[in-house]
Amino acid sequence: MEKISNQKLHLNDIPNDDAPASELHEFALSFDGYAAYPDDSSDDRCADIANRRDHSSLSRVRACLFFEQRRSRQSDAEWDHEYVLQLLAAIRKFVHEGRYRLPGVKGKNGATAADLIREISDLCEANVATIRRICRFNANREVREEIGRRLRGAHNVLGMATGNRRYGCLYIEKNLDDAQPTVAEHAVPVSALASLYEAGVPFIELVFFPVARISRLADQKLSSFKLVSQGMTRR
């Protein structure tokens, strides 16, 4: 059975609850609990973790599932199916929370992420109105730059940016390896979003247009095929 590291484990790798037993057993063996928690460890042996049902981390939950599989095979007995489903649910939860989460909001006078997004939206609306009132020669460009700046600010709040604030992206490249450099890219170019705004789409709706987290290598390939525009994907 091919091993799947925690970093490469995706939700679609985890069997459904109604999957055949063979698929559940195969998935259990995708993590080597004996290698992760060897017998020469004083209190973190795989068997000890499984017997005390330690579910405090993704590795430990996977070790529990691995050990249940080995125990059932060695004793030639059926494993506790309900417990196995609990372990699968716990694994899904760890994977989901590890990949999709909003960054914490600190030092903002008690504001929530929703409060900050609303404030950014209000700023954009007010600034665009000011630009259109004052700017005589370059209004369109100034409006587009304002929209782009505020979109980046909103996406940073929502964790749809780069660096440590990238786990809010709901769209993720298949089999993305988190150990490799990644980037967050708009599925719709900012220039097109600005055109939608000018056509009457509220800024707050533009914030939630798809942003995908992809590998830097994939981003470079898109660029080589001329499928990006100003750092944002065309399609």
N, C-alpha and C positions, 0 to 999 in steps of 0.2 A: 504494500500500500504506500502510495506517495505521501510523504510528510508535508504538512501545511503549517508554516510558522504562524504565530499570532499576527505578525505584521502583514502577512499575505492572506489571512483568513477573511473572506467576505461572507455576507449574509447568504448569498446564493450557494455557498459551499456547504452550508449547514442543512442537513436533510429535514424535510417536513415531518410533522408528527406522524403522518400516515404513510411514511416511506417504508418500504419492505425491510425486514430485519437485516438482510444482507447489507443494505445501504447504511443502516445505523452502525453495524459492526465495522464496516469499512471506514466510516467517518471517525469512529472511536480510535482506530489505529492510525489516524493521520497525525496524531500527537504521541510522542514516545514519553510516557510518564516515567519510565525507569531511567531514561537518560536525563530528564529534567530534574528528577528527584531520586537520586541513586540510593542504594542501600547503605552506603558508607556515611550517609548524612545522619547526624545525631537524632534530630527530631523532625526532619522534613523528608522522610522516605515516602515514596509514592503510596505504599500500603497504609502508612499512618495518616496521610492526607485523605485518602479515600475512606478509611474506616471512621475517621471523625467527621467526615463529610464537610471538609473545609472548602467553602465556596468564596473565599475572600478575593480571588483574582481569576483572570481568564485562564492562566496556566494551571491553577489549582483545580478549577472546574473541569478542564480538559483532562487533567491527570485522574480525577475521579472517574470520568467516563472511560478513559483508557483502562483503568484498573478493574472497573466493573466488567468490561469486555473480557479481559484476561481471566478474571475470576470465573466467569460463566463458562469459558472454554476449558479451563483446567479442571473445573468440577463437573463439566458436562451437564450443567443445569441451566435453565432459563434465567436470564437476568431480570431484575425488577423493572418492568417496562415503564411503570409510572414514574419511577425515580429517574430513569433514563430521559424521559420527556422533560422532567424538571431540569435536568442538567442541560439539555438542548436549549431550553428556554433561557437559562442563565447565560449560556454561551452567546445566544443571540443578543441578550441585553448588553453584555460586555462589548460585543462587536459594534452594536448600534451606538452605544454611548461613546465609544472610542472614536467613531468616525463622524458622528453627527452631533454637534453640541455648540451652543452659543457661548462665546467667551463671557467671563464674568464682567459685570459692570461695577467698577469701584470708583470712589471719589467723585460721584456725580450727584451728590445731595439727595440720595435715595431714589434716583431715577431708574426706571426699568429700561430694558432694551427697546420696548415699544415706545416709551416716552422719548428716547433719544431719536428713534426713527421719525416720529412725528415732528420733533423739533427740526431735524434735518430737512424734512419735507417743507415745513413752514419757511425755513431759511431760504430754500431754493425758490419757492414761489415768490417770496418777498424780493429776493435779489434779482430774479428775472424781471419782475415788474419794474424795479429800479433801473436795470440795464436798458429796458425798452423805452423808459421815459427819458433817460439822460444820453444814452449812446446814439450818436448821429451817423457814424461812419462804419462801424464794425459790430453792429448789434448782434447779427446772427452768430458770428464766431464767439462773441462773449457769452451769449446764451448757452451755446453748446459746451463751452468750457465750464460754465457754472454747473450745468447738469452733470457733466462728467465728474467734476470735483465732488459734488454732493452724492452721486451714486457710489463713488469710492468710499466716502465716509460712511454711508449706510451699510455697505457691504462689509466694511471693517467691523462695525458694531455686530452684524449678524454672523460674523465668522466666515464670510465668503471672500476672504482676501488671502494674502500669502503669509509665509512665516507661521507663527503659532496660532494665528487667527484664521484658520482655513478649514475648520471642521464643521462649519455650518452649511457647506455645499451639499445639496441634495443629489447632485449629479456628479458621479465619480467614474473615472475611467475604469473599465473592467480590469480586474486583476492588478490594480494599482499597487505598487510596492512603496509603502510609506517610508522605507529607508532611503529611497531615491528622491532627488529634488523634484518638487512639484510646483505647479503654478495654478492660479485661479483665473479662468478666462470666461468672458461673456459669450454665451451662445449667440447672442444678437449684438452686433457692434454698437458701441456707444453712440456713434454717429446716427445709426438707425433708431436708437432709443430717443435721441434728441429730436429726430424727425417725428416720431410718434408723439412726443410731448407737444411739439408745435401743431400737431394734428388734433390735439385735444385730450390725449391720454394723460391722466393725472400722474404726477411724479411718483406718488406713493405706489402706484401700480408698476411703474418701471423698476422699482427697487426689487420686485419679486420675479422679474424675468430671469430665466435660467442662467446660473453661473456654475461652470463645471470645474472640478479639480482634476487636472490631468498631469501627466509626467512632463518634465521639461523636454524630454526626448520627443514625446508626441507633439508638443508645442513647436519644436524645431521642425518636425516633419510637416506640420500644417503650414508653417512659414515657407518651407521649401516648395510646397505645392501652390503657394500664393493663395492660401485659404484663410489668411488672417489680414486684418486691417487695423493698423495702429495698435497692435498688441492684442486685439480682440478677434475671436474666431468669426469667420463669415457664416459658417454653417455647422 
